[in-house]
Amino acid sequence: MLRIYSISLGCPKNLVDTEKTLGGLEQLRGGLLPVDAAEKADLVFINTCAFIAPAVDESVRVILETADRLANLPPERRPLLAAAGCLVGRFGGKDLAPDLPEVDLLLESRDLPDWPARLSAALEVRAGGHPGSPLLPHPISRLLSTGPSYAWLKVSEGCRQACSFCVIPAIRGSLRSAPAASLREEAVRLLDQGVREIILVAQDLTSWGTDLPAGERLPGLLRSLLSLRGLDRLRLMYLYPSGLTDDLLRFLQDAGPPFVPYFDIPLQHAAPGILGRMGRPFAGDPRAVVDRVRKFFPQAALRTSLMVGFPGETEADFDLLCRFVREIRFTHLGVFAFSPEEGTPAALLKGRVRARVSGDRRSVLMGIQKEISGELLAACLGQRLSILVDRPQGEWPGLHLGRAWFQAPEADGVTYVSGPGVAPGLLVEAEITETSSYDLVALTDEAGSGAGSARG
């Protein structure tokens, strides 16, 4: 059986690509055994990220550190080392190969459907055989790595937006939506594996379907998923602000559970001048996007990402951004310092903000958000909430990591939950007994524990 060690860097969309690649490889090879160290593997697969310069640096570092460990093995025991994804897509396999001679196989994002077959062929050649032309079965399975509680469902590839700071369209290409029928089929397979929460992800989820010949739109896809048996939570991530129209919000309001009123909206900034330089189409009034959501969902959980230090950002712009964060009171907030990425229009803009200033501004915003988050979570004390249990905490017997409806996996804080009936993959009723700046502590009892059918 093929022994494999995999590393998936970057966003959940990359993780889905990794899970599908490993699932397809498992089908082609008749089995697959994940191992806990690269030195034990027949194949080491690294799916890279290259969204910003620090991600590029991390991807290169992980590849080189892994290669160094493998170099100590005898040649006959050395596994095939493959690097895939955004790093290769951004810089090109031919250009990267001389700089990364330790890597046996480089796989570009544009060849994603062929990754399992190309890996299998390379393994055949390594073993002294003929690569042949392996045919992938349909449907391709996914080797889930997120446990029994949730899974990501990537609904499209690429992006058609023109943000001045972003390299994703250059790496992944323009928008390419997966058909609704195939996505529903994949969702059914995920639920059949026991998954309770499905999270839709894309570079721009609200644009899903606009490139399909049938004229499909996001409400149609959601309608086909909301009725699936066994689905307790349907969460939407990466909602482009201008795509949150009254019609879409009205549809979501009417849909009700299992839709989770959690809105992940990357606003990036609040100053109109900065938003205009970023190429964001809602530059005139970002507050209107938030007001529109809250008109339909007054108690919605709002997550956003903001960028500080964009070229031309003044102290006045930053002060406006701070006031915006204080007034909106986001449930969750991520703050990033601008990174001038080669090939983007923003990298050529004048008025560069010093790195130290950008770092200070990030710290200030995160300090504001920490206080807001602590206040919002403190209001949960004593409440009984439905907690979806993800996995054991590891250090303390009986303690598990879970999430309330307003907590998305990997992006937000968690709920530490213990008590009778708590186990991975279950949705339990628990009382919030303690809160902190970003996390909750909850306890079940005999009356409130169990798998439960309550919608999150």
MARMARZA-627635 format. One line per field, with one value per residue (C-alpha): x negated, y, z. Coordinates in Angstrom, 3 decimals, padded with zeros to 6 digits. Each point is the difference from the previous one (the first is absolute). Last residue first. Example, Ala and Ser with C-alpha at 12.3 -4.5 7.8 and 13.67 -1.06 7.14 Angstrom:
2
east: -013.670; 001.370
north: -001.060; -003.440
up: 007.140; 000.660
// end
This chain:
456
east: 026.902; 003.049; 001.202; -000.207; -001.818; -002.985; 000.174; -000.091; 002.567; 001.680; -003.128; -002.045; -002.218; -002.701; -001.364; -003.133; -000.151; -002.841; -001.157; -000.474; 000.998; 003.267; 001.045; 002.982; 001.860; 002.656; 000.016; 002.338; -001.855; -000.559; -002.105; -002.863; -002.681; 001.372; 001.740; 002.889; -000.716; -002.291; -002.579; -000.150; -002.751; 001.665; -002.253; -001.271; 000.245; -001.645; -000.940; 003.631; 002.748; 001.453; 003.412; 001.940; -001.856; -003.175; -001.747; -003.312; 000.227; -000.902; 000.576; -003.640; -002.035; -002.956; 001.524; 002.876; 002.063; 001.579; 002.693; 003.030; 002.835; 001.311; 003.665; 000.226; 001.377; -000.694; -001.627; -002.760; 000.738; -000.152; -003.652; -000.614; 000.991; -002.054; -003.117; 000.342; 000.232; -003.088; -002.008; 001.210; -001.458; -003.302; -000.009; 000.422; -002.883; -002.289; 000.681; -000.763; -003.309; -000.930; 000.852; -002.097; -002.947; 000.343; -000.167; 002.980; -000.607; 001.370; -000.420; 001.733; -002.005; 000.670; 003.696; 000.190; -000.927; -002.868; -002.235; 001.972; -000.356; 001.159; 002.494; 000.278; 002.817; 002.836; 002.542; 003.251; 002.750; 003.323; -000.349; 000.886; 001.177; -000.735; -003.391; -001.169; 001.087; -001.626; -003.287; 000.310; 000.636; -003.108; -001.936; 001.145; -000.860; -003.445; -000.466; 000.222; -001.624; -001.362; 001.908; -001.395; 002.960; 002.172; 003.286; 001.686; 003.633; 002.228; 003.580; 002.270; 003.551; 002.321; 001.868; 000.186; 002.025; -000.825; -003.258; -001.278; 000.913; -001.545; -003.269; -000.156; 001.005; -002.958; -002.309; 001.168; -001.542; -002.599; 002.516; -001.821; -003.337; -002.938; -002.430; -000.598; 003.755; 000.083; -002.782; 001.869; 003.297; -001.534; 001.595; -002.494; -000.390; 003.778; -000.436; 003.556; 000.431; 003.674; 001.304; 003.767; -000.339; 002.188; 001.378; 002.224; 001.868; 000.568; 002.190; -002.833; -002.447; 002.270; 000.447; -003.763; -000.485; 002.672; -001.229; -003.440; -003.116; -002.030; -001.621; -001.602; -001.597; 001.106; -003.063; 001.640; 003.540; 001.052; 002.550; 000.646; 001.912; -000.003; 001.173; 002.490; -000.672; 002.670; -002.402; -002.231; 002.153; 001.378; -003.545; -000.963; 003.050; -000.590; -003.610; 000.908; 000.330; 000.091; 000.001; -003.221; -001.976; -002.154; 002.372; 000.297; -001.830; -000.598; 001.108; -002.651; -002.978; -003.261; 002.131; 001.161; 003.248; -000.130; 001.837; 000.852; 001.113; -002.433; 000.831; -001.645; 003.381; 000.100; -003.191; 001.328; 003.201; -002.058; -001.961; 003.203; 001.378; -003.204; 000.199; 003.607; -000.741; -002.675; -003.490; -000.651; -003.062; -000.919; -003.194; -003.443; -001.501; -003.405; 000.559; 003.552; -001.409; -002.705; 001.880; -000.974; 001.889; 003.246; 001.289; 002.820; 000.434; -001.211; -001.373; 001.642; 003.548; 002.177; -002.573; 001.879; -001.779; 000.754; 001.380; 000.576; -001.658; -003.626; -001.514; -002.428; 002.425; -001.474; 002.317; 001.433; -000.118; 003.373; -000.859; -003.100; -003.307; -001.580; -003.675; -001.930; -003.105; -002.829; -002.199; -001.842; -003.298; 001.481; -000.724; 001.764; 003.076; -000.097; -000.144; 003.046; 001.966; -000.882; 001.013; 003.309; 000.819; -000.947; 001.968; 003.043; -002.339; -001.923; 000.633; -001.282; -003.466; -001.632; -003.762; -001.490; -003.333; -000.758; -003.601; -000.923; 001.984; -001.581; -000.515; 003.598; 001.682; -000.163; 001.276; 002.727; 001.390; -000.349; 003.600; 001.375; -002.920; 000.424; 003.775; 000.308; -002.341; -003.256; -000.875; -002.764; -000.262; -001.197; -003.641; -000.417; -002.129; -002.033; -000.998; 001.679; -001.747; 001.226; 003.593; -000.419; -001.560; 002.814; 002.568; -001.840; -000.311; 003.682; 001.167; -002.268; 001.156; 003.644; -000.619; -001.828; 002.796; 002.562; -002.007; -000.053; 003.761; 002.461; -002.673; 001.331; -001.332; 001.356; -002.830; 000.193; -002.578; 000.295; -001.389; 000.183; -001.721; -002.566; 002.775; 001.460; 003.482; 001.106; 003.147; 000.609; 001.537; 001.908; 000.698; -002.546; 002.426; 002.702; -002.442; -001.475; 003.443; 000.609; -003.436; 000.591; 003.519; -001.184; -002.861; 002.248; 002.451; -002.883; -001.015; 003.513; -000.277; -002.814; -003.760; -002.224; 000.914; -002.685; 000.203; -001.801; 000.949; -000.533; 001.282; 001.281
north: 025.100; -002.091; -002.196; -003.686; -001.059; -002.272; -000.052; 002.294; 002.368; -002.075; -001.829; 003.189; 001.858; 002.499; 002.943; 002.133; 002.800; 001.531; 003.347; 002.508; -002.440; -001.616; -002.496; -002.196; -000.092; -002.670; -002.863; -001.587; -002.473; -000.482; -003.116; -000.548; -000.485; -001.078; 001.703; -001.988; 000.796; 002.952; 002.078; 002.926; 002.447; 002.342; 001.338; 003.293; 000.888; -000.823; -003.691; -001.089; 002.633; 001.217; 001.704; -003.280; -001.122; -001.994; -002.973; -001.068; -002.826; -000.626; -003.523; -000.649; 003.252; 000.409; -001.142; 002.420; -002.803; 000.801; 002.023; 000.138; 002.137; 002.057; 000.953; 002.780; 000.347; 003.478; 000.630; 002.200; 000.867; 003.776; -000.453; -001.125; 003.396; 001.888; -002.106; 000.400; 003.781; 000.198; -002.254; 001.993; 003.259; -001.707; -001.581; 003.441; 001.462; -002.926; 000.326; 003.697; -000.681; -002.568; 002.390; 002.725; -002.361; -001.102; 003.585; 001.131; 000.287; 003.227; -000.892; -002.891; -002.536; -003.006; 000.894; -000.749; -003.662; -001.789; -000.303; 000.032; 003.004; -001.390; 002.070; -000.893; -002.352; 000.244; -002.767; 000.786; -002.010; 001.019; 003.432; 002.940; 002.399; 003.173; -000.973; -001.442; 003.109; 002.305; -001.869; 000.220; 003.742; 000.401; -001.983; 002.250; 003.092; -001.405; -000.359; -003.085; 000.937; -003.437; -002.608; -000.089; -001.790; -002.689; -001.150; -003.388; -000.433; -002.193; 000.860; -002.194; 001.011; 001.192; 002.620; -002.340; 001.621; 003.626; -001.168; -001.157; 003.294; 002.042; -001.904; 000.627; 003.652; 000.481; -000.564; 003.315; 001.415; -002.674; -002.690; -001.053; -000.768; 000.900; 000.358; 003.631; 000.592; -001.780; 002.260; 003.142; -001.244; -000.692; -003.130; -002.747; -003.640; -000.733; -003.792; -001.126; -003.255; 000.047; -002.455; -000.438; -003.820; -001.659; -003.246; 001.792; 002.970; 000.244; 003.123; 002.112; -001.519; 000.905; 003.529; 000.335; -001.086; 002.370; 002.912; -000.414; -001.371; -000.238; 003.416; -001.230; -003.211; -002.823; -002.087; -002.659; -001.392; -002.442; -002.799; -001.636; -003.091; -001.907; -003.577; -000.022; 002.516; 002.705; 002.923; -001.283; 000.370; 003.345; 001.225; -000.720; 001.822; 002.937; 000.277; 000.573; -002.199; 001.593; -003.350; 000.920; 000.225; 003.093; 001.704; -003.278; 001.043; 003.748; 000.241; -002.535; 002.065; -001.865; -002.989; -001.828; -001.669; -001.471; -003.244; -000.904; -003.410; -002.319; -003.663; -001.525; -000.039; 003.760; 000.399; -002.215; 002.062; 003.201; -001.412; -000.824; 003.463; 001.515; -002.131; 001.076; 003.678; 000.155; 001.080; 003.683; 001.223; 003.604; 001.305; -001.482; -001.682; 001.644; 003.259; 000.288; -000.602; 002.687; 002.648; 003.580; 001.898; -001.893; -000.959; -002.483; -002.944; -002.679; -003.536; -003.322; -000.646; -001.863; -001.201; -002.013; 000.005; -002.730; -000.160; -002.244; -003.358; 001.107; 002.691; -002.151; -001.523; -002.258; 001.054; -002.372; 000.643; -000.699; -001.285; -002.153; 001.513; -001.573; -000.939; 000.558; -002.201; 000.942; -002.956; -001.691; 000.567; 000.814; 003.715; -000.187; -001.491; 002.670; 002.714; -001.502; -000.057; 003.627; 001.007; -001.848; 001.540; 003.528; -000.116; 001.974; 002.711; 000.669; 003.780; 000.025; -001.115; -003.237; -000.239; -003.512; -001.228; 002.952; 000.251; 001.982; 002.964; 003.081; -001.677; -001.369; 003.281; 001.570; -003.099; -000.569; 003.490; 002.890; 000.518; -003.453; -001.757; 002.048; -000.304; -003.752; -002.951; -001.331; -003.692; -001.909; -003.696; -001.889; -000.820; -003.585; -001.214; 003.215; -000.532; 002.630; 003.162; 001.944; -000.563; 002.333; 002.686; -000.358; 000.668; 003.112; 001.168; -000.489; 001.565; 003.031; 000.505; -000.077; 002.293; 002.575; -000.018; 000.438; 002.933; 001.563; -000.131; -002.445; -002.645; -003.129; -003.538; -003.538; -002.254; -003.734; -002.432; -003.428; -003.360; 001.231; -000.804; 002.829; 002.537; -000.690; -000.771; -002.516; -000.076; -003.469; -000.135; -002.636; -001.365; 002.247; 001.865; 000.304; 001.165; 002.481; 001.444; 000.386; 001.523; 002.551; 000.709; 000.636; 002.198; 002.097; 000.379; 001.149; 002.586; 001.445; -000.006; 002.590; -000.208; -003.049; -003.661; -002.463; -003.677; -003.194; -003.069; -003.743; -001.868; -003.461
up: 014.653; -000.872; 002.823; -000.779; 003.118; 000.303; 003.764; 002.964; 001.422; 002.683; 001.097; 000.178; -002.469; 000.887; -001.986; -000.134; -002.575; -002.000; -001.443; 002.807; 002.718; 001.089; 002.675; 000.844; -003.322; 000.397; -002.462; -002.539; -002.164; -003.736; -000.401; -002.452; 002.629; 003.392; 002.918; 001.476; 003.625; 000.716; -001.814; -002.431; -000.850; -002.488; -002.734; -001.375; -003.668; -003.339; 000.290; 000.313; -000.074; 003.296; 000.016; 000.090; 003.130; -000.501; 001.524; 001.480; 002.493; 003.640; 001.314; 000.816; -000.009; -002.367; -003.280; -000.557; -001.475; -003.365; -001.807; 002.289; -001.369; 002.896; 000.276; 002.573; 003.514; 001.356; 003.389; -001.428; -003.638; 000.640; 000.965; -003.596; -001.398; 002.585; -000.581; -003.754; 000.308; 002.230; -002.279; -003.005; 001.305; 000.781; -003.458; -001.521; 002.008; -000.786; -003.720; 000.128; 001.727; -002.627; -002.826; 001.634; 000.358; -003.620; -001.258; -002.085; -003.763; -001.473; -003.647; -001.691; -001.990; 002.248; -000.085; -003.726; 000.656; -001.772; 003.037; 003.222; 002.279; 003.386; 001.955; 003.684; 000.921; 002.510; 000.681; 001.769; 001.656; 001.531; -001.561; 002.190; -002.739; 001.995; 001.407; -003.326; -001.922; 002.532; -000.470; -003.789; 000.180; 002.158; -002.609; -002.824; 002.076; 000.742; -003.719; -002.215; -003.317; -000.753; 002.062; 003.547; 001.541; -001.564; 001.512; 000.118; 000.975; 002.135; 000.914; 002.119; -000.793; 002.771; -002.068; -003.025; -002.824; 000.774; 001.538; -003.379; -001.708; 002.810; -000.364; -003.744; 000.461; 002.347; -002.962; -001.508; -003.168; -000.656; -000.874; -003.184; 001.728; -002.203; 002.900; -000.910; 000.313; 003.345; 001.232; -001.025; 001.441; 003.442; 001.521; -000.845; -001.124; -000.045; -000.144; 000.926; 001.963; 000.965; 002.577; 000.036; -000.159; -002.628; 001.481; 000.743; -001.519; -003.747; 000.137; 001.410; -002.480; -002.917; 001.344; 000.290; -003.605; -001.304; 002.130; -001.537; 001.659; -003.226; 000.497; 003.219; -001.340; 002.268; 000.879; 002.196; 000.113; 002.741; -000.315; 003.364; 001.079; -003.296; 000.580; -002.860; -002.728; -000.296; 000.299; -002.793; -003.128; 001.223; 000.593; -003.597; -001.315; 002.330; -001.305; -003.644; -003.061; -003.441; -001.814; -001.786; 003.254; 000.566; 002.441; 001.892; 003.166; 000.158; 003.661; 001.009; -001.085; 000.589; 000.806; 003.109; 001.050; 003.497; 000.667; 003.590; 001.303; -001.807; 000.576; -003.065; -001.760; 000.572; -002.016; -002.789; -000.139; -000.219; -002.940; -001.864; 000.743; -001.357; -003.150; -000.635; 000.677; -002.689; 001.141; -000.646; -001.885; 000.802; -001.577; 000.433; 003.057; 000.217; -001.883; 001.360; 003.515; -000.145; 002.009; 000.838; -002.727; 000.518; -003.448; 000.622; -002.393; 002.407; -000.199; 000.780; 001.112; 002.498; 002.504; 002.627; 003.363; 002.512; 003.524; 003.020; -000.695; -000.192; -002.207; -002.003; -002.480; -002.686; -002.782; -002.602; -003.726; -001.570; -002.452; -000.351; -001.095; -003.035; 000.193; -003.215; 000.138; 002.320; -000.928; 002.863; 001.754; 003.412; -000.466; -003.383; 001.645; 002.722; -002.647; -001.736; 003.259; 000.715; -003.516; 000.301; 003.377; -001.173; -003.255; 001.177; 001.395; -003.229; 000.099; 003.584; -001.063; 001.140; 000.603; 000.284; 001.354; 002.260; 001.249; -003.127; 001.376; -001.598; -003.385; 000.078; 000.906; -003.455; -001.766; 002.587; -000.280; 002.455; 001.095; -000.784; 001.653; 003.176; -000.314; -000.106; -000.026; 001.371; -000.357; 001.793; -000.917; 003.050; 000.849; 001.150; -002.928; 000.073; 003.682; 002.200; 001.189; -003.025; 001.166; 002.945; -002.199; -002.536; 002.712; 001.140; -003.607; -000.815; 003.267; -000.523; -003.576; 001.057; 002.966; -002.132; -002.585; 002.773; 001.411; -003.518; -000.492; -001.588; -000.628; 001.720; -000.467; -000.121; 001.178; -000.828; 001.376; -001.614; 001.143; 003.576; 003.302; -000.215; -000.622; 003.441; 001.331; -002.637; -002.164; -001.533; -003.461; -001.885; -003.442; -001.698; -002.251; 002.648; 002.657; -002.456; -000.635; 003.737; 000.542; -002.762; 001.217; 003.566; -001.214; -002.221; 002.898; 002.210; -002.580; 000.108; 003.801; -000.259; 000.276; 000.313; -000.403; 001.083; -000.937; 000.990; -002.008; 000.279; -003.039; 000.904
// end
